[in-house]
Amino acid sequence: MEIIPAIDIIDGKCVRLTQGDYTQKTIYNENPLAVAELFEGWGIKRLHLVDLDGAKKGQVVNLKVLETIASNTTLTIDFGGGIKTDEDIKNVFDAGATLATVGSIAVKDNDLFRHWVFRYGANKILLGADVKDEKIAVGGWLETTNISIFDFIKENNARGIKTIFCTDISKDGLLQGPSIDLYKKIIEQFPKLNLIASGGVASIKDLEELKNIGCSGAIVGKAIYEGRVTMEELRGLII
């Protein structure tokens, strides 16, 4: 299982939200590059970089942060938040992202999403499924739809998407453990899917459990920043 630390950006700074609530913001570091370099020094290969300003505004805002990290580290970066147009996704790849992370657009503009998958390839798009009560949420988690997570995966799996990361908003940032039951249900229904878990990880035991149920990756944020998961523990999983 791949460990994928998250750096969430607001105003160019490394922050974390609680349950996607922009009013519950904690600033952990004003220099995202320093954080990325620290992760790289730990042996981490992959980074989940989220433009929270972009997610809220509906257009990419913190492209400079992506450029800085991509040009100063060897990390494989997936970047998301506010990617809504052909120009946005081109700029994200040009700035150094290996994958473009999209979610809302797959719901709100299905034709454009299909175009991106065709143009860039399914392996260049990291599809995010943000979930509340097993329903897809969009717009920086500010809007919940009536679309079932299972229908969402089935539709996109059929068009060639093999990897999806799933965030349970009710768990995110609370350090109360990930949505093991939800992930089990997803893996049971879609055994060939590469499922990346996101949200709620509070300890190395949570990561071990996600690995044991069959998740191909896990995005970790607050647990690292607050010292719940240490460098030594992560190295043990990575190695």
C-alpha positions as CSV (number, residue, x, y, z in Angstrom):
1,M,0.0,0.0,0.0
2,E,1.3,3.4,-1.0
3,I,1.5,6.1,1.7
4,I,0.5,9.5,0.2
5,P,0.9,12.5,2.5
6,A,-1.4,15.5,1.8
7,I,-0.5,19.1,1.6
8,D,-3.6,21.3,1.5
9,I,-3.0,24.9,0.5
10,I,-4.8,28.1,1.5
11,D,-3.2,31.5,0.8
12,G,0.0,29.6,-0.2
13,K,0.3,28.0,3.2
14,C,0.1,24.4,4.4
15,V,-3.2,24.0,6.3
16,R,-5.8,21.4,7.3
17,L,-9.5,21.7,7.6
18,T,-11.9,19.7,9.8
19,Q,-14.7,17.9,7.8
20,G,-14.1,20.2,4.9
21,D,-15.1,23.3,6.9
22,Y,-13.2,26.3,5.7
23,T,-14.0,28.1,9.0
24,Q,-12.1,25.3,10.9
25,K,-8.7,25.9,9.5
26,T,-5.3,25.1,11.1
27,I,-2.1,26.5,9.6
28,Y,0.7,24.0,10.0
29,N,3.5,25.5,8.0
30,E,3.8,28.7,5.9
31,N,6.3,27.0,3.5
32,P,4.7,24.0,1.7
33,L,8.1,23.3,-0.1
34,A,9.7,22.7,3.3
35,V,7.0,20.2,4.1
36,A,7.3,18.5,0.8
37,E,11.1,18.2,1.2
38,L,10.7,16.8,4.6
39,F,8.4,14.1,3.2
40,E,10.9,13.3,0.4
41,G,13.6,13.0,3.1
42,W,11.5,10.3,4.8
43,G,11.5,8.2,1.7
44,I,8.0,9.2,0.5
45,K,7.6,9.1,-3.3
46,R,4.1,10.5,-3.7
47,L,2.4,13.8,-2.7
48,H,-1.3,14.7,-2.7
49,L,-1.4,18.5,-3.2
50,V,-4.8,20.2,-2.8
51,D,-5.6,23.8,-3.8
52,L,-8.3,24.5,-1.3
53,D,-8.6,28.1,-2.5
54,G,-9.1,26.7,-6.0
55,A,-11.7,24.2,-4.9
56,K,-13.7,26.9,-3.2
57,K,-13.3,29.5,-6.0
58,G,-13.9,27.0,-8.9
59,Q,-10.6,27.8,-10.6
60,V,-6.9,27.0,-9.9
61,V,-5.4,29.5,-7.5
62,N,-2.2,28.1,-6.0
63,L,-0.4,27.0,-9.2
64,K,2.9,28.6,-8.0
65,V,3.0,26.2,-5.1
66,L,2.8,23.3,-7.4
67,E,5.5,24.7,-9.7
68,T,7.8,25.3,-6.7
69,I,7.4,21.8,-5.2
70,A,7.7,20.0,-8.6
71,S,10.8,21.9,-9.6
72,N,12.6,21.3,-6.2
73,T,11.7,17.7,-5.4
74,T,11.4,14.4,-7.2
75,L,8.0,13.6,-5.7
76,T,5.2,12.3,-7.9
77,I,2.5,14.9,-7.4
78,D,-1.2,14.7,-7.9
79,F,-2.7,18.2,-7.9
80,G,-6.3,19.1,-7.5
81,G,-8.7,21.9,-6.6
82,G,-10.5,24.1,-9.0
83,I,-9.6,22.3,-12.3
84,K,-12.5,23.2,-14.4
85,T,-11.3,24.0,-18.0
86,D,-8.9,22.7,-20.6
87,E,-6.6,25.5,-19.8
88,D,-6.6,24.6,-16.1
89,I,-5.7,21.0,-16.6
90,K,-3.0,21.9,-19.2
91,N,-1.5,24.5,-16.8
92,V,-1.5,21.9,-14.0
93,F,0.5,19.4,-16.1
94,D,2.8,22.1,-17.4
95,A,3.5,23.2,-13.8
96,G,4.8,19.7,-13.0
97,A,1.9,17.6,-11.8
98,T,2.1,13.9,-12.8
99,L,-1.7,13.5,-12.2
100,A,-4.6,15.9,-12.2
101,T,-7.0,15.3,-9.4
102,V,-10.6,15.9,-10.4
103,G,-13.9,15.2,-8.7
104,S,-16.7,17.8,-9.2
105,I,-16.1,18.0,-12.9
106,A,-16.9,14.3,-13.4
107,V,-20.3,15.0,-11.9
108,K,-21.1,18.5,-13.3
109,D,-19.5,18.3,-16.8
110,N,-19.4,14.7,-17.7
111,D,-18.6,15.4,-21.4
112,L,-15.5,17.5,-20.5
113,F,-14.3,14.8,-18.0
114,R,-14.6,12.1,-20.7
115,H,-12.7,14.4,-23.1
116,W,-9.8,14.7,-20.5
117,V,-9.7,10.9,-20.0
118,F,-9.5,10.4,-23.8
119,R,-6.9,13.2,-24.3
120,Y,-4.6,12.6,-21.5
121,G,-5.3,8.9,-20.6
122,A,-7.1,7.5,-17.6
123,N,-3.7,7.0,-15.9
124,K,-3.1,10.7,-15.8
125,I,-6.4,11.5,-14.1
126,L,-6.9,10.8,-10.4
127,L,-10.6,10.7,-9.7
128,G,-11.7,11.8,-6.3
129,A,-14.9,10.5,-4.8
130,D,-15.8,12.8,-1.9
131,V,-18.6,11.1,0.1
132,K,-21.2,12.1,2.7
133,D,-23.6,9.3,3.8
134,E,-22.5,7.3,0.8
135,K,-23.5,10.1,-1.6
136,I,-21.0,12.1,-3.7
137,A,-20.2,15.7,-2.6
138,V,-18.9,18.3,-4.9
139,G,-17.7,21.9,-5.0
140,G,-15.1,21.7,-2.3
141,W,-17.4,19.5,-0.2
142,L,-20.0,22.3,0.0
143,E,-22.7,20.5,-2.0
144,T,-24.0,16.9,-1.6
145,T,-25.6,15.2,-4.6
146,N,-28.0,12.3,-4.8
147,I,-25.4,10.2,-6.6
148,S,-24.4,7.0,-4.8
149,I,-20.7,6.3,-4.4
150,F,-21.2,2.9,-5.9
151,D,-23.0,4.2,-9.0
152,F,-20.3,6.8,-9.4
153,I,-17.5,4.2,-9.3
154,K,-19.3,1.8,-11.6
155,E,-19.8,4.5,-14.3
156,N,-16.3,5.7,-14.2
157,N,-14.8,2.2,-13.9
158,A,-16.6,1.4,-17.2
159,R,-14.8,4.3,-19.0
160,G,-11.3,3.1,-17.9
161,I,-10.7,4.7,-14.6
162,K,-8.9,2.1,-12.5
163,T,-7.8,4.2,-9.5
164,I,-10.1,6.3,-7.3
165,F,-9.5,8.0,-4.0
166,C,-12.4,8.1,-1.6
167,T,-12.8,10.7,1.2
168,D,-15.5,10.3,3.8
169,I,-16.1,13.9,4.8
170,S,-17.6,12.9,8.1
171,K,-14.3,11.4,9.1
172,D,-11.9,14.0,7.6
173,G,-9.7,15.9,10.0
174,L,-11.2,14.3,13.1
175,L,-8.5,11.8,13.8
176,Q,-11.2,9.2,14.7
177,G,-10.2,6.5,12.2
178,P,-11.0,6.0,8.5
179,S,-14.2,4.6,7.1
180,I,-13.2,1.0,7.1
181,D,-16.7,-0.4,6.6
182,L,-17.3,1.9,3.5
183,Y,-14.0,0.9,2.0
184,K,-14.7,-2.8,2.6
185,K,-18.0,-2.4,0.7
186,I,-16.3,-0.7,-2.2
187,I,-13.6,-3.3,-2.5
188,E,-16.1,-6.1,-2.3
189,Q,-18.1,-4.6,-5.2
190,F,-15.1,-3.5,-7.2
191,P,-12.3,-6.0,-6.4
192,K,-10.1,-4.8,-9.3
193,L,-10.3,-1.2,-8.4
194,N,-7.2,0.6,-7.0
195,L,-8.8,2.2,-4.0
196,I,-7.0,5.0,-2.2
197,A,-8.4,5.8,1.3
198,S,-8.6,9.3,2.5
199,G,-9.8,10.9,5.7
200,G,-9.7,10.0,9.4
201,V,-6.4,8.3,9.7
202,A,-5.2,8.7,13.3
203,S,-2.5,6.1,13.8
204,I,-0.2,3.6,12.2
205,K,-2.8,0.9,13.1
206,D,-5.4,2.7,10.9
207,L,-2.9,2.5,8.0
208,E,-2.2,-1.2,8.7
209,E,-5.9,-1.9,8.7
210,L,-6.4,-0.1,5.4
211,K,-3.6,-2.2,3.9
212,N,-5.1,-5.4,5.3
213,I,-8.6,-4.8,3.8
214,G,-7.0,-4.2,0.3
215,C,-6.6,-0.5,-0.2
216,S,-3.9,0.3,-2.7
217,G,-3.0,3.6,-1.1
218,A,-3.8,5.9,1.8
219,I,-3.7,9.7,2.0
220,V,-2.6,11.0,5.3
221,G,-2.7,14.5,6.5
222,K,-3.5,15.7,10.0
223,A,-2.1,12.5,11.7
224,I,1.3,13.4,10.4
225,Y,1.2,17.1,11.2
226,E,0.1,16.4,14.8
227,G,2.6,13.7,15.4
228,R,0.1,10.8,15.6
229,V,2.0,9.0,12.9
230,T,5.8,9.3,13.1
231,M,8.5,9.1,10.4
232,E,9.8,5.9,11.9
233,E,6.4,4.2,11.6
234,L,5.8,5.4,8.1
235,R,9.2,4.2,7.1
236,G,8.3,0.8,8.5
237,L,5.2,0.6,6.2
238,I,7.1,2.0,3.2
239,I,9.9,-0.4,3.5
